[in-house]
Each structure stands twice: as structure tokens, then as C-alpha cells.
Amino acid sequence: MTPVAAHLAQARDLLRGCLRPPSMSDLISDTDLLAYAGVDSLATIQLIARCEAVLDRPLTPHEAGGLDSITAVAELLATSPAAGTGTSTEGTSERGRA
């Protein structure tokens, strides 16, 4: 399994927590562009905040702007040592999200 493939489930889980309804993430393929799949700007900002929480650091503007698919989120997680722990923010309270 490639490093990116190992993080796809975690990336989908991060996105799921930003969507209303969360099951919308099941309709989005790993390579679909999130904006074209109906993910709005608020959900995108929440996704950036959830990635920052998992990575325990702020994203650079380049990283934040590149989160355009589930695969892109997995690639970011795969290149960051902190994400290798399999940490999930599924139980994060609404207050803990941006």
C-alpha cells in the first residue's frame, strides 16, 4: 500500500466531519474536485482547520489551497509525520472546529 493510499480513509473521515450531511462524502470519489462535488467554502475552511489539528501545525497557503480532493488531503497527511499516527478528529466537538 502506498503512503497516500494508507491515508485515504483518514482524509475521507476528515472531510466527512465537515459536510452536512456527513454521508455526502460517500458520493465523492477520491479524485473528484471538491468544489465541483458540491463542497462549499465553509466546509473547505473546516477541512483546513481539521487538517491543521491533525498535523498540529498551521498549513501554508500553498498547502491549504491544494486541498482540492480527498487524494490531495491524503497526500498532505502522507507527507507529514504527525499524521502517521492515524489520529482522527471524528470526536472533535463543534467548538473545536473552525
SEKEKOL-15472 format. One record per atom (N, C-alpha, C): residue number from 1; atom name; x, z, y. Coordinates in pm, whole numbers. Example, Ala and Ser with C-alpha at 12.3 -4.5 7.8 and 13.67 -1.06 7.14 Angstrom:
+-----+------+--------+--------+--------+
|   n | atom |     c1 |     c3 |     c2 |
+-----+------+--------+--------+--------+
|   1 |    N |   1319 |    780 |   -569 |
|   1 |   CA |   1230 |    780 |   -450 |
|   1 |    C |   1320 |    780 |   -330 |
|   2 |    N |   1285 |    708 |   -225 |
|   2 |   CA |   1367 |    714 |   -106 |
|   2 |    C |   1290 |    787 |      3 |
+-----+------+--------+--------+--------+
This chain:
+-----+------+--------+--------+--------+
|   n | atom |     c1 |     c3 |     c2 |
+-----+------+--------+--------+--------+
|   1 |    N |     85 |      0 |   -118 |
|   1 |   CA |      0 |      0 |      0 |
|   1 |    C |     90 |      0 |    124 |
|   2 |    N |     58 |    -86 |    218 |
|   2 |   CA |    136 |    -93 |    342 |
|   2 |    C |    104 |     29 |    430 |
|   3 |    N |    194 |     63 |    522 |
|   3 |   CA |    167 |    175 |    612 |
|   3 |    C |     37 |    157 |    692 |
|   4 |    N |     10 |     34 |    735 |
|   4 |   CA |   -112 |     10 |    811 |
|   4 |    C |   -234 |     30 |    722 |
|   5 |    N |   -230 |    -24 |    601 |
|   5 |   CA |   -343 |     -9 |    509 |
|   5 |    C |   -369 |    138 |    478 |
|   6 |    N |   -264 |    217 |    473 |
|   6 |   CA |   -279 |    360 |    445 |
|   6 |    C |   -352 |    432 |    557 |
|   7 |    N |   -356 |    374 |    677 |
|   7 |   CA |   -419 |    440 |    792 |
|   7 |    C |   -554 |    378 |    830 |
|   8 |    N |   -601 |    276 |    758 |
|   8 |   CA |   -726 |    212 |    794 |
|   8 |    C |   -845 |    307 |    786 |
|   9 |    N |   -851 |    389 |    683 |
|   9 |   CA |   -963 |    483 |    671 |
|   9 |    C |   -962 |    584 |    784 |
|  10 |    N |   -844 |    632 |    821 |
|  10 |   CA |   -834 |    727 |    932 |
|  10 |    C |   -875 |    659 |   1062 |
|  11 |    N |   -833 |    536 |   1082 |
|  11 |   CA |   -869 |    462 |   1204 |
|  11 |    C |  -1021 |    442 |   1210 |
|  12 |    N |  -1083 |    407 |   1099 |
|  12 |   CA |  -1229 |    389 |   1095 |
|  12 |    C |  -1299 |    521 |   1122 |
|  13 |    N |  -1244 |    630 |   1069 |
|  13 |   CA |  -1301 |    763 |   1092 |
|  13 |    C |  -1295 |    800 |   1240 |
|  14 |    N |  -1184 |    769 |   1305 |
|  14 |   CA |  -1172 |    796 |   1449 |
|  14 |    C |  -1276 |    717 |   1527 |
|  15 |    N |  -1295 |    590 |   1492 |
|  15 |   CA |  -1394 |    508 |   1560 |
|  15 |    C |  -1535 |    559 |   1532 |
|  16 |    N |  -1563 |    595 |   1409 |
|  16 |   CA |  -1696 |    643 |   1370 |
|  16 |    C |  -1740 |    759 |   1459 |
|  17 |    N |  -1648 |    846 |   1493 |
|  17 |   CA |  -1682 |    961 |   1576 |
|  17 |    C |  -1714 |    926 |   1720 |
|  18 |    N |  -1690 |    801 |   1760 |
|  18 |   CA |  -1715 |    757 |   1897 |
|  18 |    C |  -1844 |    676 |   1910 |
|  19 |    N |  -1902 |    639 |   1800 |
|  19 |   CA |  -2016 |    547 |   1802 |
|  19 |    C |  -2148 |    619 |   1782 |
|  20 |    N |  -2250 |    564 |   1844 |
|  20 |   CA |  -2387 |    613 |   1826 |
|  20 |    C |  -2471 |    494 |   1787 |
|  21 |    N |  -2518 |    485 |   1666 |
|  21 |   CA |  -2498 |    577 |   1556 |
|  21 |    C |  -2361 |    558 |   1491 |
|  22 |    N |  -2308 |    664 |   1432 |
|  22 |   CA |  -2177 |    654 |   1367 |
|  22 |    C |  -2171 |    546 |   1258 |
|  23 |    N |  -2284 |    520 |   1192 |
|  23 |   CA |  -2286 |    420 |   1085 |
|  23 |    C |  -2257 |    279 |   1136 |
|  24 |    N |  -2260 |    260 |   1267 |
|  24 |   CA |  -2227 |    129 |   1324 |
|  24 |    C |  -2086 |     85 |   1282 |
|  25 |    N |  -1998 |    182 |   1258 |
|  25 |   CA |  -1861 |    147 |   1218 |
|  25 |    C |  -1857 |     76 |   1084 |
|  26 |    N |  -1958 |     97 |   1001 |
|  26 |   CA |  -1962 |     31 |    871 |
|  26 |    C |  -1989 |   -119 |    882 |
|  27 |    N |  -2040 |   -162 |    997 |
|  27 |   CA |  -2072 |   -303 |   1020 |
|  27 |    C |  -1957 |   -379 |   1084 |
|  28 |    N |  -1850 |   -309 |   1118 |
|  28 |   CA |  -1736 |   -369 |   1186 |
|  28 |    C |  -1623 |   -386 |   1085 |
|  29 |    N |  -1573 |   -509 |   1072 |
|  29 |   CA |  -1461 |   -531 |    980 |
|  29 |    C |  -1333 |   -478 |   1043 |
|  30 |    N |  -1230 |   -466 |    963 |
|  30 |   CA |  -1103 |   -413 |   1012 |
|  30 |    C |  -1042 |   -498 |   1123 |
|  31 |    N |  -1071 |   -626 |   1123 |
|  31 |   CA |  -1009 |   -717 |   1220 |
|  31 |    C |  -1103 |   -762 |   1332 |
|  32 |    N |  -1230 |   -722 |   1328 |
|  32 |   CA |  -1323 |   -757 |   1436 |
|  32 |    C |  -1275 |   -700 |   1568 |
|  33 |    N |  -1287 |   -778 |   1674 |
|  33 |   CA |  -1259 |   -724 |   1807 |
|  33 |    C |  -1371 |   -628 |   1843 |
|  34 |    N |  -1334 |   -505 |   1878 |
|  34 |   CA |  -1432 |   -400 |   1900 |
|  34 |    C |  -1532 |   -437 |   2010 |
|  35 |    N |  -1485 |   -496 |   2118 |
|  35 |   CA |  -1575 |   -533 |   2229 |
|  35 |    C |  -1680 |   -633 |   2182 |
|  36 |    N |  -1641 |   -730 |   2101 |
|  36 |   CA |  -1736 |   -829 |   2051 |
|  36 |    C |  -1828 |   -772 |   1944 |
|  37 |    N |  -1787 |   -663 |   1883 |
|  37 |   CA |  -1868 |   -598 |   1780 |
|  37 |    C |  -1969 |   -500 |   1841 |
|  38 |    N |  -1970 |   -488 |   1973 |
|  38 |   CA |  -2068 |   -402 |   2038 |
|  38 |    C |  -2017 |   -265 |   2076 |
|  39 |    N |  -1887 |   -242 |   2064 |
|  39 |   CA |  -1830 |   -113 |   2104 |
|  39 |    C |  -1814 |   -114 |   2256 |
|  40 |    N |  -1883 |    -21 |   2323 |
|  40 |   CA |  -1881 |    -22 |   2470 |
|  40 |    C |  -1759 |     52 |   2525 |
|  41 |    N |  -1745 |     47 |   2657 |
|  41 |   CA |  -1627 |    104 |   2720 |
|  41 |    C |  -1619 |    256 |   2703 |
|  42 |    N |  -1732 |    324 |   2702 |
|  42 |   CA |  -1729 |    470 |   2682 |
|  42 |    C |  -1675 |    503 |   2543 |
|  43 |    N |  -1721 |    432 |   2441 |
|  43 |   CA |  -1671 |    456 |   2305 |
|  43 |    C |  -1522 |    424 |   2296 |
|  44 |    N |  -1478 |    322 |   2369 |
|  44 |   CA |  -1336 |    286 |   2369 |
|  44 |    C |  -1252 |    398 |   2431 |
|  45 |    N |  -1300 |    455 |   2541 |
|  45 |   CA |  -1229 |    567 |   2604 |
|  45 |    C |  -1226 |    687 |   2510 |
|  46 |    N |  -1337 |    712 |   2441 |
|  46 |   CA |  -1339 |    821 |   2344 |
|  46 |    C |  -1241 |    795 |   2230 |
|  47 |    N |  -1232 |    671 |   2187 |
|  47 |   CA |  -1137 |    635 |   2081 |
|  47 |    C |   -994 |    661 |   2127 |
|  48 |    N |   -963 |    625 |   2249 |
|  48 |   CA |   -828 |    651 |   2304 |
|  48 |    C |   -802 |    801 |   2303 |
|  49 |    N |   -899 |    881 |   2348 |
|  49 |   CA |   -881 |   1026 |   2351 |
|  49 |    C |   -863 |   1083 |   2211 |
|  50 |    N |   -936 |   1032 |   2114 |
|  50 |   CA |   -922 |   1081 |   1977 |
|  50 |    C |   -786 |   1043 |   1919 |
|  51 |    N |   -737 |    924 |   1951 |
|  51 |   CA |   -602 |    885 |   1907 |
|  51 |    C |   -498 |    977 |   1970 |
|  52 |    N |   -513 |   1006 |   2098 |
|  52 |   CA |   -419 |   1096 |   2165 |
|  52 |    C |   -421 |   1235 |   2101 |
|  53 |    N |   -538 |   1282 |   2060 |
|  53 |   CA |   -548 |   1413 |   1996 |
|  53 |    C |   -477 |   1413 |   1860 |
|  54 |    N |   -496 |   1307 |   1783 |
|  54 |   CA |   -431 |   1297 |   1652 |
|  54 |    C |   -280 |   1286 |   1667 |
|  55 |    N |   -236 |   1207 |   1764 |
|  55 |   CA |    -93 |   1186 |   1784 |
|  55 |    C |    -27 |   1298 |   1863 |
|  56 |    N |   -108 |   1382 |   1925 |
|  56 |   CA |    -61 |   1494 |   2005 |
|  56 |    C |     29 |   1448 |   2120 |
|  57 |    N |    -12 |   1337 |   2182 |
|  57 |   CA |     60 |   1284 |   2298 |
|  57 |    C |    -30 |   1183 |   2367 |
|  58 |    N |     -7 |   1160 |   2496 |
|  58 |   CA |    -84 |   1056 |   2563 |
|  58 |    C |    -39 |    917 |   2518 |
|  59 |    N |   -132 |    824 |   2518 |
|  59 |   CA |    -97 |    686 |   2487 |
|  59 |    C |    -44 |    619 |   2613 |
|  60 |    N |     46 |    526 |   2595 |
|  60 |   CA |     91 |    446 |   2708 |
|  60 |    C |    -22 |    349 |   2743 |
|  61 |    N |    -22 |    295 |   2864 |
|  61 |   CA |   -124 |    195 |   2898 |
|  61 |    C |   -123 |     76 |   2800 |
|  62 |    N |     -6 |     35 |   2757 |
|  62 |   CA |      5 |    -76 |   2661 |
|  62 |    C |    -62 |    -39 |   2529 |
|  63 |    N |    -37 |     82 |   2480 |
|  63 |   CA |    -98 |    126 |   2354 |
|  63 |    C |   -250 |    134 |   2368 |
|  64 |    N |   -296 |    195 |   2477 |
|  64 |   CA |   -441 |    212 |   2498 |
|  64 |    C |   -509 |     75 |   2508 |
|  65 |    N |   -449 |    -17 |   2579 |
|  65 |   CA |   -506 |   -149 |   2595 |
|  65 |    C |   -504 |   -232 |   2467 |
|  66 |    N |   -419 |   -196 |   2375 |
|  66 |   CA |   -407 |   -270 |   2250 |
|  66 |    C |   -501 |   -225 |   2141 |
|  67 |    N |   -581 |   -122 |   2165 |
|  67 |   CA |   -672 |    -71 |   2062 |
|  67 |    C |   -799 |   -156 |   2061 |
|  68 |    N |   -786 |   -278 |   2013 |
|  68 |   CA |   -899 |   -371 |   2017 |
|  68 |    C |   -963 |   -396 |   1881 |
|  69 |    N |   -913 |   -331 |   1777 |
|  69 |   CA |   -969 |   -346 |   1643 |
|  69 |    C |   -933 |   -223 |   1561 |
|  70 |    N |   -999 |   -207 |   1448 |
|  70 |   CA |   -966 |    -97 |   1359 |
|  70 |    C |   -823 |   -114 |   1308 |
|  71 |    N |   -782 |   -236 |   1282 |
|  71 |   CA |   -645 |   -261 |   1238 |
|  71 |    C |   -545 |   -220 |   1346 |
|  72 |    N |   -576 |   -246 |   1473 |
|  72 |   CA |   -486 |   -208 |   1582 |
|  72 |    C |   -471 |    -56 |   1589 |
|  73 |    N |   -581 |     15 |   1566 |
|  73 |   CA |   -574 |    162 |   1565 |
|  73 |    C |   -488 |    208 |   1448 |
|  74 |    N |   -507 |    147 |   1331 |
|  74 |   CA |   -426 |    182 |   1214 |
|  74 |    C |   -278 |    152 |   1237 |
|  75 |    N |   -248 |     42 |   1304 |
|  75 |   CA |   -108 |      9 |   1334 |
|  75 |    C |    -47 |    115 |   1425 |
|  76 |    N |   -122 |    162 |   1524 |
|  76 |   CA |    -72 |    268 |   1612 |
|  76 |    C |    -46 |    395 |   1532 |
|  77 |    N |   -141 |    432 |   1446 |
|  77 |   CA |   -124 |    552 |   1366 |
|  77 |    C |     -6 |    539 |   1270 |
|  78 |    N |     14 |    420 |   1215 |
|  78 |   CA |    121 |    398 |   1118 |
|  78 |    C |    260 |    409 |   1181 |
|  79 |    N |    269 |    383 |   1311 |
|  79 |   CA |    399 |    387 |   1378 |
|  79 |    C |    429 |    522 |   1442 |
|  80 |    N |    337 |    617 |   1425 |
|  80 |   CA |    353 |    749 |   1487 |
|  80 |    C |    366 |    856 |   1380 |
|  81 |    N |    476 |    930 |   1378 |
|  81 |   CA |    499 |   1031 |   1276 |
|  81 |    C |    389 |   1136 |   1268 |
|  82 |    N |    331 |   1177 |   1380 |
|  82 |   CA |    229 |   1282 |   1379 |
|  82 |    C |    104 |   1240 |   1304 |
|  83 |    N |     75 |   1111 |   1300 |
|  83 |   CA |    -45 |   1062 |   1234 |
|  83 |    C |    -30 |   1055 |   1083 |
|  84 |    N |     91 |   1064 |   1033 |
|  84 |   CA |    115 |   1055 |    890 |
|  84 |    C |     61 |   1172 |    811 |
|  85 |    N |     13 |   1275 |    880 |
|  85 |   CA |    -37 |   1394 |    812 |
|  85 |    C |   -178 |   1376 |    761 |
|  86 |    N |   -244 |   1264 |    800 |
|  86 |   CA |   -381 |   1243 |    758 |
|  86 |    C |   -479 |   1325 |    839 |
|  87 |    N |   -436 |   1375 |    952 |
|  87 |   CA |   -521 |   1455 |   1038 |
|  87 |    C |   -643 |   1376 |   1079 |
|  88 |    N |   -758 |   1440 |   1076 |
|  88 |   CA |   -881 |   1377 |   1119 |
|  88 |    C |   -944 |   1462 |   1227 |
|  89 |    N |  -1015 |   1398 |   1318 |
|  89 |   CA |  -1085 |   1472 |   1422 |
|  89 |    C |  -1234 |   1472 |   1397 |
|  90 |    N |  -1274 |   1447 |   1274 |
|  90 |   CA |  -1416 |   1439 |   1240 |
|  90 |    C |  -1490 |   1565 |   1281 |
|  91 |    N |  -1429 |   1681 |   1268 |
|  91 |   CA |  -1494 |   1805 |   1303 |
|  91 |    C |  -1476 |   1847 |   1448 |
|  92 |    N |  -1417 |   1762 |   1529 |
|  92 |   CA |  -1392 |   1796 |   1669 |
|  92 |    C |  -1525 |   1810 |   1743 |
|  93 |    N |  -1538 |   1914 |   1821 |
|  93 |   CA |  -1660 |   1935 |   1895 |
|  93 |    C |  -1671 |   1833 |   2007 |
|  94 |    N |  -1792 |   1814 |   2057 |
|  94 |   CA |  -1814 |   1721 |   2167 |
|  94 |    C |  -1731 |   1762 |   2287 |
|  95 |    N |  -1714 |   1893 |   2309 |
|  95 |   CA |  -1635 |   1939 |   2422 |
|  95 |    C |  -1490 |   1896 |   2410 |
|  96 |    N |  -1440 |   1884 |   2285 |
|  96 |   CA |  -1301 |   1847 |   2263 |
|  96 |    C |  -1275 |   1699 |   2279 |
|  97 |    N |  -1381 |   1619 |   2297 |
|  97 |   CA |  -1366 |   1476 |   2314 |
|  97 |    C |  -1374 |   1441 |   2460 |
|  98 |    N |  -1310 |   1330 |   2495 |
|  98 |   CA |  -1315 |   1284 |   2636 |
|  98 |    C |  -1449 |   1222 |   2665 |
+-----+------+--------+--------+--------+
